[in-house]
Amino acid sequence: MSSIQHMKSLLFYSLPVILISMNACTSKDSLLPQVEQTMLKATQHMVEEVGTEGGYVWYYLPDLSRRWGEMEAYPTMIWFQHPGTVSMGHLFLDAFQVTGNEYYYQAASKAASAVVEGQRPEGGWNYTYDFAGEQSLISWYEQIGKNGWRLEEFQHYSANSTFDDKVTADAARFLLRMYLERKDPIIHEALQKAIEFVLISQYSNGGWPQRYPIPSSDHDPAGKQYAAFFTFNDDVIWENIHFLVQCYQNLSKADYANAIRRGMDFYLLSQDGSGAWAEQYDLELNPAGARTYEPLALRPSTTFKNAMLLARFYELTGDRKFLDAIPSAISWLEQVKLPDSSTAGGKYSHATFVEIGTNRPIYVHRKGSNVKYGYYYHDYRDTLLLGHYGGKGFIDIDALRKTYDRMANLDLKKDSGNVFNDPSGHFELKSMQPAADFDSIEIQEIMQELDEKGRWLSIGAMISNPYIGEGQLQEPTDGYATTNVGDATDTSPFRDESDQEYISTAVYIKNMRLLLDYLRKHDGSLTEAEELLFLTSPVR
């Protein structure tokens, strides 16, 4: 009997409520056709009514008169960041692989065409692409982008590619999945261009910049331009390693191994003597600030994430040098915990930023009403904290310690060659995981919420003020110190608290994933391990 089968037999006797609940979900004859019809109707609306040349943004008014990615978009623009074009493409490909319905593959192919169209000459991607051409995009940056107070990455047009928010890595990963599906030569050409871009943009010490190619202004001695810096923020280095490992595994390219190992080693090279990490480092490998609300400091959340990644790197390589760097990170995180009086009853554990050398918490604030006359500054006061960035967070040190202890007890063989082992499946090339908790009632509710046009309308979208010109108010007020948006000239996004309904790609993706999970559970396409996850998941 396999270990999976043994676990199933134990579950049969120890978890009868779970099994009964799962059996109650097997109304295969009545629900499965409805699920497939709902999925197809919703997808047809997104593909045929909402999409722009195969691409998507994040939110739309129901009449499509306004639309938003991270900021408001022109009708000719698409967004590559999650949950935009790339995430939609992944979803379509998942739906094709589960259902075999060619319509979903064609939808994925349209999204891939938009991704290829939006690929920059150097091989990567910007956050957004404008089908109306470069001049239209420049105009967008000079108006909407320029006036987004808290979105400094959009305040000027860099004319290069970004690794921020895994924009380039995930676009390339989607092309890798599409290529492996049918070996399309056009996809292959764009994929190879992307891989070469990721490789050539890596620094010799293993790190990556936030953007590439680096304009000469990014070597500004005042440090005002941070795109050239070695960047951990928003998973820049990790996502490039992640993508290259997936290429290594799926394309049998051993020559990617050196770049992967140098990337992993950069985590050790950049670790502070205290055990911590900053979000980014300058070209001399000194901790550095970035955006004006990201001061020169060490960062607990980056330290936690990097230490957890070192455990993955040990699992991948068997090299204990990665494990050996974790205890000092744990020690530092313990040292810089906030006093109980500053944790809001345990909601927080650490400040977002910690001063180098003193371990004092640093807090960022802002004054003013708009990007033209407003400004950010930092001090040691934990009042009037930024609403859009926060000044405190929660770090689960116990989870890190348990991960370290578990990995330290493994006896992994160190491989000195070019072979990476992935026993936990961290790097598997798939975007779907079985949902932890759903039942037939929830599935029926999702289907009932689809309107007659094939839309899942929802409230609470992130919208923005329309562009009306540059800021005029010069008073250094605290009136917008804790808000997401300043005065009416600020084009930064904020949450719509009204009952206005929107089309949301995130809601579409979430609902489609639940429906796909339901199909997978009931058509027998789950692997034994995935089925076990269903059986052991809590039932609501």
C-alpha positions in Angstrom: 0.0 0.0 0.0 1.4 3.4 -0.9 1.8 6.2 1.7 -1.0 8.1 0.0 -3.3 5.1 0.1 -2.4 4.5 3.8 -3.3 8.1 4.6 -6.6 7.7 2.8 -7.4 4.6 4.8 -6.6 6.5 8.1 -8.7 9.4 7.0 -11.7 7.1 6.2 -11.8 6.1 9.9 -10.6 9.3 11.6 -12.4 12.0 9.5 -15.8 10.7 8.6 -17.3 14.2 8.6 -14.8 15.4 5.9 -15.6 12.3 3.8 -19.3 12.8 4.0 -18.9 16.4 3.1 -16.8 15.6 0.1 -19.3 12.9 -1.0 -22.0 15.4 -0.7 -20.2 17.5 -3.3 -20.3 14.8 -6.0 -23.5 15.8 -7.6 -21.7 15.1 -10.9 -24.6 14.7 -13.2 -26.3 18.0 -12.4 -23.5 20.4 -11.5 -20.7 19.6 -13.8 -22.4 20.7 -17.0 -23.5 23.9 -15.3 -20.0 24.5 -14.1 -18.6 24.2 -17.6 -21.3 26.3 -19.1 -20.7 29.1 -16.5 -17.0 29.0 -17.1 -17.4 29.3 -20.8 -20.0 32.1 -20.6 -17.8 34.2 -18.3 -14.7 33.6 -20.4 -16.5 34.5 -23.7 -17.5 37.8 -22.1 -13.9 38.6 -21.0 -12.3 37.6 -24.3 -14.9 39.0 -26.7 -16.1 42.1 -24.8 -13.6 43.2 -22.3 -10.1 42.3 -23.6 -8.0 44.7 -25.7 -6.1 42.8 -28.5 -5.9 39.8 -26.1 -4.7 41.9 -23.2 -6.4 43.1 -19.9 -6.1 45.6 -17.1 -7.5 45.1 -13.6 -10.8 46.8 -13.3 -13.4 48.2 -15.6 -16.6 50.1 -15.3 -19.5 47.8 -16.5 -19.9 50.0 -19.6 -16.1 49.9 -20.2 -16.0 53.7 -20.2 -13.1 53.8 -17.7 -10.5 51.2 -16.7 -7.6 50.7 -14.3 -4.4 48.7 -14.0 -2.3 49.9 -11.1 -3.3 53.3 -12.4 -6.1 54.5 -14.7 -5.4 53.2 -18.3 -6.2 54.5 -21.7 -8.6 52.2 -23.7 -5.6 51.2 -25.8 -3.5 50.1 -22.9 -3.1 46.7 -21.2 -1.3 45.7 -17.9 1.1 42.9 -17.5 1.2 42.9 -13.7 -1.0 40.5 -11.7 -4.0 40.3 -12.1 -3.7 41.6 -15.7 -2.8 40.1 -19.0 -0.3 37.5 -17.8 -2.5 36.2 -15.0 -5.4 35.9 -17.4 -3.3 34.0 -19.8 -2.2 31.6 -17.1 -5.9 31.1 -16.2 -6.9 30.4 -19.8 -4.2 27.9 -20.2 -5.2 26.2 -16.9 -8.8 26.0 -18.2 -7.7 24.4 -21.4 -5.5 21.8 -19.7 -8.4 20.9 -17.3 -11.3 20.9 -19.8 -9.6 20.3 -23.2 -11.9 23.0 -24.7 -10.0 24.6 -27.5 -11.7 27.9 -26.9 -9.6 28.4 -23.8 -6.4 27.6 -25.7 -7.3 30.2 -28.2 -8.0 32.7 -25.4 -4.6 31.9 -23.9 -3.0 32.3 -27.4 -4.5 35.8 -27.7 -3.1 36.7 -24.4 0.3 35.3 -25.4 0.1 37.4 -28.6 -0.4 40.5 -26.5 2.5 39.5 -24.3 4.7 39.0 -27.4 3.5 42.3 -28.9 4.3 44.1 -25.6 7.8 42.6 -25.2 10.3 45.4 -25.3 13.3 45.3 -27.8 15.7 44.3 -25.0 13.6 41.2 -24.2 11.7 42.1 -21.0 8.5 44.0 -20.2 7.3 47.2 -18.8 4.3 47.3 -16.4 2.0 48.3 -19.2 1.8 48.5 -23.0 -0.1 50.8 -25.3 -1.3 49.5 -28.6 -1.6 53.1 -29.8 2.1 53.4 -29.8 5.1 54.9 -28.0 3.9 58.5 -28.1 0.6 57.6 -26.6 2.4 55.8 -23.8 4.7 58.8 -23.2 1.7 61.1 -23.0 0.1 58.8 -20.4 3.3 59.0 -18.3 3.4 62.8 -18.6 -0.1 63.2 -17.4 -1.6 60.3 -15.4 1.7 58.7 -14.4 3.4 61.9 -13.4 0.7 62.9 -11.0 0.4 59.7 -9.0 1.9 60.9 -5.7 2.7 57.5 -4.2 3.5 55.7 -7.4 7.0 57.1 -8.1 7.8 54.3 -10.5 5.2 55.8 -12.9 6.2 59.4 -12.6 8.6 59.2 -15.5 9.0 57.0 -18.5 12.2 54.9 -18.4 11.9 53.2 -21.8 13.2 49.9 -20.4 12.0 46.7 -18.8 11.2 46.1 -15.2 11.7 43.1 -12.9 9.5 44.7 -10.2 6.4 42.8 -9.1 7.7 39.8 -11.2 6.5 41.6 -14.3 9.2 40.2 -16.6 9.6 36.9 -14.9 5.9 36.0 -15.0 5.4 37.1 -18.6 8.4 34.9 -19.6 7.0 32.1 -17.4 3.7 32.3 -19.3 5.5 32.1 -22.6 7.4 29.1 -21.3 4.2 27.3 -20.5 2.7 28.2 -23.8 5.7 27.0 -25.7 5.8 23.7 -24.0 2.1 23.2 -24.8 2.4 23.3 -28.6 6.0 24.3 -29.4 4.9 27.4 -31.3 8.0 28.9 -33.1 6.8 32.5 -32.5 6.4 31.9 -28.8 9.8 30.2 -28.8 11.5 33.2 -30.3 10.0 35.5 -27.7 10.8 33.1 -24.9 14.5 32.8 -25.9 14.7 36.6 -26.1 13.3 36.8 -22.6 15.7 34.2 -21.2 18.7 36.0 -22.8 17.5 39.2 -21.3 17.3 37.7 -17.8 20.8 36.3 -18.2 22.4 39.4 -19.6 20.9 41.7 -17.0 22.3 39.8 -14.1 25.3 41.4 -12.4 28.5 39.4 -12.1 28.0 39.0 -8.3 24.6 37.3 -9.0 22.2 40.2 -8.2 19.8 41.9 -10.5 18.7 45.5 -10.9 15.1 46.6 -10.6 15.1 47.7 -14.3 17.3 47.1 -17.3 19.0 48.4 -19.4 20.3 51.0 -16.9 20.1 54.6 -18.2 23.1 56.7 -17.4 21.1 58.8 -15.0 20.6 55.8 -12.8 24.3 56.1 -11.7 23.4 59.5 -10.3 25.8 60.1 -7.3 23.0 61.5 -5.2 21.3 58.2 -5.3 18.0 59.6 -6.6 17.7 56.8 -9.2 17.5 53.3 -7.7 16.7 51.2 -10.7 20.4 50.2 -11.0 20.6 48.9 -7.5 20.7 45.2 -6.5 17.0 44.7 -5.6 15.2 42.3 -3.3 12.1 44.5 -3.1 9.0 42.9 -4.6 10.9 39.6 -5.3 13.1 40.9 -8.1 16.0 38.5 -7.5 14.0 35.6 -6.3 11.6 35.6 -9.3 14.5 35.6 -11.7 16.0 32.6 -10.0 12.6 31.0 -9.9 12.1 31.4 -13.6 15.6 30.2 -14.5 15.2 27.1 -12.5 11.9 26.4 -14.3 13.7 26.9 -17.6 16.6 24.6 -16.5 14.1 21.9 -15.6 11.8 22.1 -18.6 14.2 23.1 -21.4 17.2 20.9 -20.3 19.6 23.8 -20.4 22.5 23.1 -18.1 24.1 26.4 -19.0 21.5 28.2 -16.9 23.0 26.6 -13.7 25.8 29.1 -13.2 23.4 32.1 -13.3 21.1 30.2 -10.8 23.9 29.5 -8.4 25.2 33.0 -8.6 21.8 34.3 -7.9 21.4 32.1 -4.8 24.9 33.0 -3.6 24.0 36.7 -3.7 21.7 36.2 -0.8 24.7 35.2 1.3 27.0 37.9 -0.2 24.5 40.7 0.7 23.5 39.6 4.2 24.4 42.2 6.8 26.8 41.2 9.6 23.9 41.4 12.0 22.1 38.7 10.0 19.6 41.1 8.3 19.0 42.4 4.8 18.0 45.7 3.2 15.5 45.9 0.3 18.2 47.0 -2.1 21.9 47.7 -2.3 23.9 50.2 -4.2 26.6 49.3 -6.7 29.2 49.1 -3.9 26.9 46.6 -2.1 25.9 49.0 0.6 22.3 49.1 1.9 20.4 51.8 0.0 17.1 53.6 0.0 14.9 53.6 -3.1 11.6 55.5 -3.4 11.3 58.5 -1.1 9.2 56.4 1.3 11.8 53.6 1.4 14.7 55.0 3.5 18.1 53.6 3.9 17.4 50.9 6.5 17.3 47.1 7.2 13.9 45.5 6.7 12.4 42.7 8.8 10.1 41.5 6.1 12.9 41.2 3.6 15.0 39.4 6.2 12.3 36.9 7.0 11.6 36.2 3.3 15.2 35.9 2.4 15.9 33.5 5.2 12.9 31.3 4.2 14.4 31.3 0.6 17.7 30.1 2.0 15.9 27.0 3.2 14.6 26.4 -0.3 18.0 26.9 -1.7 19.4 24.3 0.6 16.6 21.9 -0.4 17.4 22.6 -4.1 21.2 22.2 -3.8 22.0 20.3 -0.6 24.5 22.9 0.3 24.4 23.6 4.0 26.0 27.1 3.6 22.4 28.3 2.9 21.1 26.9 6.2 24.1 28.2 8.1 23.0 31.8 7.3 19.5 31.4 8.8 20.2 31.5 12.6 21.7 34.9 12.5 18.6 36.2 10.7 16.4 34.7 13.4 18.6 36.3 16.1 18.3 39.7 14.5 14.5 39.4 14.1 14.3 38.6 17.8 16.4 41.6 18.7 14.4 44.1 16.7 10.9 43.1 17.8 8.7 46.0 18.9 7.9 46.5 22.5 4.4 45.2 23.5 3.2 48.7 23.8 3.7 49.3 20.1 2.2 46.0 18.8 -1.6 47.0 18.9 -2.3 44.0 21.1 -0.1 41.6 19.1 -1.3 42.7 15.6 2.2 43.8 14.8 5.6 42.5 15.7 8.1 44.7 13.8 8.5 48.1 12.3 8.7 48.1 8.5 12.1 49.8 8.6 14.9 49.4 11.2 17.8 51.8 11.5 21.2 50.4 10.6 23.5 50.2 13.6 21.0 51.2 16.3 18.2 48.8 15.5 15.7 51.6 16.2 12.4 51.5 14.3 12.1 54.1 11.5 8.7 55.4 10.5 7.9 57.2 7.3 5.3 60.0 7.0 4.2 62.5 4.4 3.0 66.1 4.2 1.2 68.0 1.6 -1.7 67.4 -0.8 -0.1 66.3 -4.1 3.0 65.1 -5.8 4.1 68.6 -6.9 4.3 70.1 -3.5 4.0 67.2 -1.1 6.9 65.2 0.3 7.8 62.2 2.4 10.1 62.2 5.5 11.0 59.7 8.2 11.7 59.9 12.0 11.1 57.7 15.1 7.5 58.6 15.7 4.9 55.8 15.2 2.0 58.1 14.6 0.4 59.3 11.3 1.8 56.2 9.5 1.4 55.9 5.7 -1.9 54.4 4.7 -0.6 53.1 1.4 2.6 51.5 2.8 2.2 51.0 6.5 4.9 51.4 9.2 4.5 48.1 11.0 3.9 44.4 10.1 3.8 41.0 11.6 6.8 38.6 11.2 6.2 34.9 12.1 9.6 34.1 13.6 8.3 30.8 14.9 7.5 29.7 11.4 11.0 30.6 10.3 12.5 28.7 13.2 10.4 25.6 12.5 11.4 25.7 8.9 15.0 25.9 9.8 14.8 23.1 12.4 13.0 20.8 9.9 15.5 21.5 7.1 18.5 21.2 9.5 17.4 17.6 10.3 17.3 16.6 6.7 20.4 14.8 5.4 20.5 16.1 1.8 23.4 15.1 -0.4 25.3 18.1 -1.7 25.5 18.1 -5.5 28.5 19.7 -6.9 27.4 19.4 -10.5 24.6 21.1 -12.4 21.7 19.2 -11.0 19.0 20.8 -8.9 16.6 18.7 -6.9 13.1 20.0 -6.2 11.6 17.5 -3.7 8.9 19.8 -2.5 7.8 20.9 -5.9 8.5 24.6 -5.3 9.6 25.2 -8.8 7.1 23.1 -10.7 5.8 24.8 -13.8 2.1 25.1 -13.0 -0.1 27.8 -11.7 -2.9 25.8 -10.2 -3.0 24.4 -6.7 -6.1 22.7 -5.3 -8.3 25.0 -3.3 -8.2 24.5 0.4 -11.9 24.8 1.1 -15.0 24.9 -1.1 -18.2 22.9 -1.4 -21.1 22.5 -3.8 -23.0 25.3 -2.1 -20.3 27.8 -2.8 -20.0 26.6 -6.4 -23.7 27.1 -6.9 -23.5 30.6 -5.4 -20.6 31.5 -7.8 -22.7 30.3 -10.8 -25.7 32.2 -9.6 -23.7 35.4 -9.3 -22.9 35.4 -13.0 -25.2 37.9 -14.7 -27.0 37.5 -18.0 -24.1 39.1 -19.9 -21.6 36.7 -18.4 -20.1 39.1 -15.8 -19.2 38.6 -12.2 -19.7 42.2 -11.0 -18.2 43.2 -7.7 -17.7 46.3 -5.6 -14.6 47.7 -3.8 -12.4 48.3 -6.9 -9.2 50.3 -6.7 -10.0 53.4 -8.8 -8.5 56.9 -9.1 -9.3 60.6 -9.7 -9.3 61.4 -13.4 -6.4 63.5 -14.6 -7.3 67.3 -14.2 -3.8 68.8 -14.3 -0.9 69.3 -11.8 -1.3 70.1 -8.1 -1.8 73.7 -6.9 -2.1 73.4 -3.1 1.3 74.1 -1.5 0.4 74.0 2.2 2.4 71.3 4.2 -0.8 69.8 5.7 -1.2 66.5 7.5 -4.6 66.1 6.0 -3.5 63.3 3.6 -0.8 61.8 5.8 -2.6 58.5 6.3 -4.7 58.3 3.1 -4.1 56.4 -0.1 -4.7 59.5 -2.2 -4.1 63.2 -1.9 -6.2 66.0 -3.4 -8.2 65.8 -6.6 -5.0 66.2 -8.7 -3.5 63.0 -7.3 -4.0 60.1 -9.8 -2.9 57.4 -7.3 -5.4 54.5 -6.8 -7.8 54.3 -3.8 -10.5 52.0 -2.7 -14.0 52.8 -3.9 -16.2 52.4 -0.8 -19.5 52.9 -2.6 -21.8 50.3 -4.1 -20.6 51.0 -7.6 -20.0 47.7 -9.4 -17.0 46.8 -11.5 -15.7 44.1 -13.8 -12.6 42.7 -12.0 -10.1 40.4 -13.5 -9.1 39.3 -10.0 -12.6 38.2 -9.2 -13.0 36.5 -12.6 -9.7 34.6 -12.0 -10.7 33.6 -8.4 -14.1 32.3 -9.4 -12.7 30.4 -12.4 -10.1 28.8 -10.3 -12.7 27.5 -7.8 -14.8 26.2 -10.7 -11.7 24.5 -12.3 -10.9 23.0 -8.9 -14.4 21.6 -8.7 -14.0 20.0 -12.2 -10.7 18.6 -11.3 -12.0 17.1 -8.1 -14.9 15.4 -9.8 -13.4 14.3 -13.1 -10.6 12.4 -11.5 -7.8 14.6 -12.9 -6.2 15.3 -9.5 -3.0 13.6 -8.6 -3.1 11.4 -5.4 -1.2 14.0 -3.5 -3.6 16.8 -4.6 -6.6 14.6 -3.7 -5.2 14.0 -0.3 -4.9 17.8 0.2 -8.6 18.1 -0.6 -9.4 15.4 2.0 -7.3 17.0 4.7 -8.4 20.5 4.1 -10.9 22.0 6.6 -14.5 21.9 5.6 -16.6 25.0 6.3 
